[in-house]
């Protein structure tokens, strides 16, 4: 069985997230999503709208996702790859080159982002809509 892993916050789920998960799953047989915990997001100066528990439930309901594990820190990636016997590490191409050090442990793939959509854009659009009312 070929295992794939990807990481992220997956807040305000949108078609870009689904496209990434679908394409990641197509690279193997089993997709693991390492989901950033609320505590880790705070360290990254990120604030998710939904709690870790809610984001985990949402991800587990997506047919491309086989398993969700917590992402608690930047350093856990090598151990996750070893512990879960991962063959392919996947991230969006906005991270191009940042995880090449993992090539010593598995294949590293950077997938193109879906044009015109991001959680940041959604938040900005909602904020701007609120200001115009």
N, C-alpha and C positions, 0 to 999 in steps of 0.2 A: 504494500500500500504506500502510495506517494503522499507525504504530508506537507501541507503548506501552512505558513503562519503569516499573519499581518497584525499590525498594531494601530491603535487609534482611540479617539475619544467617542466617536460616533454619536454626537449630540445633534439634535434636530435632523434626524435621518432624512436624506434626500436621494435623488436619482444618482448623483455622483457616488455616494456610498454604495448603493446597490450595484452600480456598474463595476466598481472596484472589487466588491465581494464576488460578483459573478465571474469576473475575469481571473481573480485569484483562485477560485475553486476550479476553474477550467485547467489550471496548471497542475492539478493533482487529483487525488481521490478523497482527501479529508482536509477540511479547512478549519484551522484554529484561529480565533480572533483574540488577541491580547488587548483587553479593554482597560483604558486608563482609569484608575480609581479616582474618586473625588479628592483624596489626599494627594495623589500624584499630580492631578490637574492643578491643585493649589500651588505646588512646587513650581510648576511650569507657568504660573500666573494665568491659568485658564479657568474659566468658570463655565461649567456645563449647566444647561437649563434643567436637564433630567438628572436624577441621582444615578450613581453607579448601578444600583439594583434595578432601576427601571430601564436603563440603557442595556443591561445584560438581558433582561426579559425580551426586549425588542429584538436584539441581535439573535437570540436563541430561536425566535420565531421565523427567521429568514431561512429559506430552504437551502441556501448555499453554505450556511454556517453549521459546522458539526460540533464545535466546542468553543466555549468562551472561558478564558482564564483572566485573572487580574494582572494588569500592568502596574507595578508599584514603584518602579524606578527605571532610570535609563540603562543601568548596568545589567539587568536580568536577561537580556536577549540571548547571550551565548548559553546560559544555563537552560533557558526555555528550549532552545534548539536541541540541546543534548538530552534534556529530560523527556521531551516529546518526540524524539527521533525525527526531527523536521528535515525535509529534503529541499524545500524552497522557501525563502524569505521574500515577502512582497511588500512594497510600499509604493505610494504615489510618486510620480516623477518630480514633485516639488522637493523630495528628499534625495534626489539624484546624487550618488557618490558618498552620501553620509554614512551608509552602512556597508560599504565595500569591505570593511574588515571582517565581516561575517562570511565572506567567500571562503575562508579557511574551514568553515563548518558546514556550509550548504550553498546551494545556488542562490544568488541575489537578483531579484527582478524589480525594476522600477516601472510601474504602469502609468501611462498618460492619464492625466486628470480629465474629467468630463468638463468640456468647455462651458463657461457661463454660469456655473453653480458651485457654491461652497457654503459652508456653515457661516463663515464670516460675512459673505454677501447677503445671506438670508437675514442675519442679525442687523446688518446695516440697512437693508431695505425695510425691515420692520421698524427700526428706529426712525428712519426718514419719514415713513408713512405716519408714524405717531406725531412727529413734529408738524406735519402739514394739516393735521386735523384741528 
